[in-house]
Amino acid sequence: MMDEMMEKKTQIKELLIGVLVVLLIGAGLVVIMSMVLGRSPVGDGAEGKTYKTVDGKGLTLWIYKPGNWRANDRRPCVVWFFGGAWKVGTPEQFVAQSKDLAKRGMVAVTVEYRVNSRHGSTPIESTMDARSAMRWVKSHADELGVDSARIAVGGGSSGGQLALACEILTGTNDPLDATSVSPKPAALILFNPVVNMDIPKIRNQVSDDKFKQLLEISPHQQLEKALPPTIIFHGSDDAIIPIGSVVDFITKAKSLGSENIAFHQYSGRGHEFYYGPGSRKDYKNTLEKTVRFLESIGWLLE
């Protein structure tokens, strides 16, 4: 009797192991097939496209389309850059916004770019990649069903710097880019953006030489012309990016003729208050304001 019980336990154990192996193989195949087919492995329907190749490895952007999308559409579009101090982060940060805006008729794109933890890169390379991604989207607007004159760029934290770099900078281009295509957006959507590299969290962590290099891609120092329609969200208690730096940036932008800047301050909120655990209320609020902003410039129907 004891031997029979032991044998049954062994059989059950072997069966469970077999099922686990099948599941793991299946999951692996899903990821592999997703990569081959250019589909998101998380199953959200996004389409992956390689927008540039660096050192033999492709950088991908993920495209979210409305359910009734057609190839001959000419829809407004938003391109998102995640935050993470140019060191960490993934395109998943703005997936929720991308899906919600796609439901409202936009094409949304989240971008993978080089970060220090995975590529040994600096903010300079990240900036080059952002400008490359915008050029790719503009160059492929027809096949994306996008109106090339209605492409916004958005980002959070360091991703905000990358978004502004597409609009403000005249240099810092990948040598292989087709620079005849402008990376400039027609609108900006910014969440707690790094608008000035001259803030304590950055200045105190780099050498003088590196700081000088960073000032060359710093939006505040490089801003010389009026901005396109812009919306900015920022927490009053942001301990990483002082809200004063954003206020100063807006003041300078308006002095240069920027007529449409919507600035929303969130009292008592810290960095990336709209993202992460407990942020659902703030997420919905910032999304609603983003939608109203896009309606105000005629990109979405009220």
C-alpha positions as CSV (number, residue, x, y, z in Angstrom):
1,M,0.0,0.0,0.0
2,M,2.8,2.4,0.9
3,D,4.6,1.6,-2.3
4,E,1.4,2.3,-4.3
5,M,1.0,5.7,-2.6
6,M,4.6,6.7,-3.3
7,E,4.2,5.6,-6.9
8,K,1.1,7.8,-7.3
9,K,2.8,10.8,-5.8
10,T,5.7,10.3,-8.2
11,Q,3.3,10.1,-11.1
12,I,1.5,13.3,-10.0
13,K,4.8,15.1,-9.5
14,E,5.9,14.1,-13.0
15,L,2.6,15.2,-14.5
16,L,2.8,18.6,-12.9
17,I,6.4,19.0,-14.0
18,G,5.3,18.1,-17.6
19,V,2.5,20.6,-17.5
20,L,4.9,23.3,-16.2
21,V,7.4,22.6,-19.0
22,V,4.6,22.8,-21.6
23,L,3.5,26.1,-20.2
24,L,7.0,27.5,-20.1
25,I,7.7,26.4,-23.7
26,G,4.4,27.9,-24.8
27,A,5.2,31.2,-23.1
28,G,8.6,31.2,-24.7
29,L,7.1,30.6,-28.1
30,V,4.7,33.5,-27.6
31,V,7.6,35.8,-26.9
32,I,9.6,34.5,-29.8
33,M,6.6,34.7,-32.2
34,S,5.8,38.2,-31.0
35,M,9.3,39.3,-31.8
36,V,9.2,37.7,-35.2
37,L,5.8,39.1,-36.1
38,G,6.5,42.5,-34.6
39,R,3.7,42.2,-32.0
40,S,3.9,43.1,-28.4
41,P,4.7,40.1,-26.2
42,V,2.4,41.4,-23.5
43,G,-0.6,40.8,-25.8
44,D,-1.8,44.4,-26.0
45,G,-2.0,44.5,-29.8
46,A,0.8,47.0,-30.3
47,E,2.8,46.7,-33.5
48,G,6.6,46.9,-33.2
49,K,8.8,48.5,-35.7
50,T,12.6,49.0,-35.7
51,Y,13.3,52.6,-36.3
52,K,17.1,52.4,-36.2
53,T,19.9,50.0,-35.5
54,V,22.9,50.7,-33.3
55,D,25.8,48.3,-33.0
56,G,23.9,45.6,-34.7
57,K,20.9,45.9,-32.3
58,G,17.6,47.4,-33.3
59,L,15.6,50.0,-31.3
60,T,11.9,49.5,-31.4
61,L,8.9,51.8,-31.3
62,W,5.4,50.4,-30.5
63,I,2.4,51.6,-32.4
64,Y,-1.1,51.7,-30.9
65,K,-3.9,52.2,-33.5
66,P,-7.7,52.9,-33.1
67,G,-10.0,50.0,-33.6
68,N,-11.4,51.5,-36.8
69,W,-8.0,52.4,-38.2
70,R,-7.4,52.3,-41.9
71,A,-4.2,52.7,-43.9
72,N,-5.5,55.7,-45.8
73,D,-6.4,57.6,-42.6
74,R,-4.8,60.9,-41.7
75,R,-5.1,60.8,-38.0
76,P,-3.3,62.9,-35.3
77,C,-0.5,61.1,-33.5
78,V,1.4,61.3,-30.3
79,V,4.9,59.9,-29.7
80,W,5.9,59.1,-26.1
81,F,9.3,59.0,-24.4
82,F,9.5,57.4,-21.0
83,G,11.4,58.7,-17.9
84,G,14.2,57.2,-15.9
85,A,17.0,59.7,-15.7
86,W,18.4,58.5,-19.1
87,K,19.5,55.4,-17.1
88,V,16.5,53.1,-16.8
89,G,12.9,52.8,-17.9
90,T,10.9,51.1,-20.6
91,P,8.3,52.2,-23.2
92,E,5.6,50.6,-21.0
93,Q,5.4,53.8,-19.0
94,F,3.0,55.5,-21.4
95,V,1.1,52.4,-22.6
96,A,-2.1,53.4,-20.7
97,Q,-2.1,56.8,-22.2
98,S,-1.5,55.4,-25.6
99,K,-4.4,52.9,-25.4
100,D,-6.8,55.6,-24.1
101,L,-5.9,58.1,-26.8
102,A,-6.1,55.4,-29.5
103,K,-9.7,54.8,-28.3
104,R,-10.3,58.5,-29.0
105,G,-9.0,58.2,-32.5
106,M,-5.3,59.0,-32.3
107,V,-2.3,56.8,-33.3
108,A,0.0,56.6,-30.4
109,V,3.7,55.5,-30.3
110,T,5.9,54.5,-27.4
111,V,9.6,54.6,-28.1
112,E,12.6,52.5,-26.9
113,Y,15.8,54.5,-26.8
114,R,19.2,53.9,-25.4
115,V,19.6,54.2,-21.6
116,N,22.7,53.8,-19.5
117,S,21.8,50.6,-17.7
118,R,21.2,48.6,-20.9
119,H,23.4,50.4,-23.4
120,G,26.1,52.2,-21.5
121,S,24.9,55.4,-23.1
122,T,24.6,59.0,-22.0
123,P,21.8,61.6,-22.3
124,I,23.4,62.6,-25.6
125,E,22.7,59.3,-27.2
126,S,19.2,59.2,-25.7
127,T,18.6,62.6,-27.3
128,M,19.8,61.4,-30.7
129,D,17.5,58.4,-30.5
130,A,14.5,60.6,-29.7
131,R,15.1,62.8,-32.7
132,S,15.7,59.7,-34.9
133,A,12.3,58.2,-33.7
134,M,10.4,61.4,-34.6
135,R,12.0,61.5,-38.0
136,W,11.0,57.8,-38.5
137,V,7.4,58.5,-37.6
138,K,7.2,61.5,-39.9
139,S,8.8,59.6,-42.7
140,H,6.4,56.8,-42.3
141,A,3.3,58.9,-41.7
142,D,1.4,57.6,-44.7
143,E,1.7,53.9,-43.8
144,L,0.9,54.7,-40.2
145,G,-2.3,56.5,-41.3
146,V,-1.0,59.7,-39.7
147,D,-1.2,63.3,-40.6
148,S,2.4,64.5,-40.6
149,A,1.3,68.0,-39.7
150,R,-0.4,66.7,-36.5
151,I,2.2,64.8,-34.6
152,A,2.7,65.6,-30.9
153,V,5.5,64.5,-28.8
154,G,5.2,63.7,-25.1
155,G,7.3,62.5,-22.2
156,G,7.8,62.4,-18.5
157,S,10.8,63.5,-16.5
158,S,13.9,62.8,-18.6
159,G,11.5,61.8,-21.4
160,G,10.2,65.4,-21.2
161,Q,13.7,66.6,-22.0
162,L,13.8,64.3,-25.0
163,A,10.4,65.6,-26.2
164,L,11.6,69.2,-25.9
165,A,14.9,68.2,-27.6
166,C,12.9,67.3,-30.7
167,E,11.4,70.8,-30.8
168,I,14.2,73.0,-29.6
169,L,17.6,71.6,-30.6
170,T,19.2,72.2,-34.0
171,G,22.0,69.7,-33.5
172,T,22.7,66.5,-31.6
173,N,21.7,64.3,-34.5
174,D,22.6,60.7,-35.2
175,P,25.2,60.9,-38.1
176,L,23.1,58.4,-40.1
177,D,19.8,60.4,-39.8
178,A,18.2,62.0,-42.8
179,T,18.4,65.5,-41.3
180,S,16.3,66.8,-44.2
181,V,13.3,65.5,-42.1
182,S,12.6,67.7,-39.2
183,P,11.9,66.1,-35.8
184,K,9.9,69.1,-34.7
185,P,6.4,68.2,-33.3
186,A,3.2,70.2,-33.7
187,A,2.4,70.0,-30.0
188,L,4.0,69.0,-26.7
189,I,2.5,67.0,-23.8
190,L,4.9,67.1,-20.8
191,F,4.8,65.4,-17.4
192,N,7.2,66.7,-14.7
193,P,9.7,67.4,-17.5
194,V,13.4,68.1,-17.1
195,V,13.3,71.6,-18.7
196,N,16.7,72.7,-17.3
197,M,19.8,70.5,-16.7
198,D,21.0,73.1,-14.2
199,I,19.2,71.6,-11.2
200,P,20.7,70.0,-8.0
201,K,19.9,66.4,-8.9
202,I,21.9,66.7,-12.1
203,R,24.5,69.4,-11.3
204,N,25.7,67.6,-8.2
205,Q,26.3,64.3,-9.8
206,V,28.4,65.1,-12.8
207,S,31.8,66.7,-13.6
208,D,32.2,70.2,-14.9
209,D,33.0,68.9,-18.4
210,K,29.9,66.6,-18.5
211,F,27.8,69.4,-17.2
212,K,28.8,71.6,-20.0
213,Q,27.8,68.9,-22.5
214,L,24.4,68.5,-20.8
215,L,23.8,72.2,-21.1
216,E,24.0,71.8,-24.9
217,I,20.9,69.6,-24.8
218,S,19.2,71.5,-21.9
219,P,15.8,72.9,-23.1
220,H,16.0,76.1,-21.1
221,Q,19.4,77.1,-22.3
222,Q,18.8,76.2,-25.9
223,L,15.3,77.7,-26.2
224,E,15.4,80.5,-28.8
225,K,11.9,80.4,-30.4
226,A,8.3,80.1,-29.5
227,L,7.0,76.7,-28.7
228,P,4.0,75.0,-30.4
229,P,0.9,74.4,-28.3
230,T,2.0,72.8,-25.1
231,I,0.5,71.3,-21.9
232,I,2.6,70.7,-18.8
233,F,1.8,68.8,-15.6
234,H,3.9,69.1,-12.5
235,G,3.6,68.4,-8.8
236,S,4.3,71.2,-6.4
237,D,6.3,68.9,-4.1
238,D,8.5,67.4,-6.8
239,A,11.8,66.8,-5.0
240,I,13.6,65.7,-8.2
241,I,12.7,68.4,-10.6
242,P,11.9,71.7,-8.8
243,I,8.7,73.2,-10.0
244,G,10.4,76.6,-10.1
245,S,12.6,75.4,-13.0
246,V,9.4,74.8,-15.0
247,V,7.9,78.1,-14.1
248,D,11.1,79.9,-15.2
249,F,11.1,77.9,-18.5
250,I,7.5,78.9,-19.2
251,T,8.3,82.5,-18.5
252,K,11.1,82.4,-21.0
253,A,9.0,80.6,-23.6
254,K,6.2,83.2,-23.3
255,S,8.8,86.0,-23.6
256,L,9.7,84.4,-27.0
257,G,6.1,84.5,-28.2
258,S,4.7,81.1,-27.0
259,E,1.0,81.8,-26.9
260,N,-0.5,78.4,-26.0
261,I,1.0,76.9,-22.8
262,A,-1.3,75.2,-20.4
263,F,0.4,74.7,-17.1
264,H,-1.3,72.5,-14.4
265,Q,0.2,72.4,-11.0
266,Y,-0.8,69.6,-8.6
267,S,-0.6,70.7,-5.0
268,G,1.2,68.3,-2.6
269,R,2.2,65.9,-5.4
270,G,5.7,64.6,-5.9
271,H,7.6,63.3,-8.9
272,E,5.6,61.2,-11.4
273,F,2.5,61.6,-9.3
274,Y,0.3,60.5,-12.2
275,Y,2.1,57.1,-12.6
276,G,2.4,54.1,-10.3
277,P,0.5,52.8,-7.3
278,G,-2.3,55.0,-6.0
279,S,-2.2,57.3,-9.0
280,R,-5.4,56.3,-10.7
281,K,-7.3,59.5,-9.8
282,D,-4.4,61.7,-11.0
283,Y,-3.9,59.6,-14.1
284,K,-7.6,60.1,-15.1
285,N,-7.4,63.8,-14.3
286,T,-4.2,64.4,-16.4
287,L,-5.7,62.3,-19.2
288,E,-8.9,64.3,-19.2
289,K,-6.9,67.6,-19.4
290,T,-4.8,66.1,-22.2
291,V,-7.9,65.2,-24.2
292,R,-9.4,68.7,-23.7
293,F,-6.0,70.2,-24.8
294,L,-6.1,68.1,-27.9
295,E,-9.7,69.1,-28.5
296,S,-8.8,72.8,-28.1
297,I,-6.2,72.6,-31.0
298,G,-8.7,70.8,-33.2
299,W,-7.0,67.3,-33.1
300,L,-9.9,65.5,-31.3
301,L,-13.6,66.0,-31.6
302,E,-15.4,67.3,-28.5
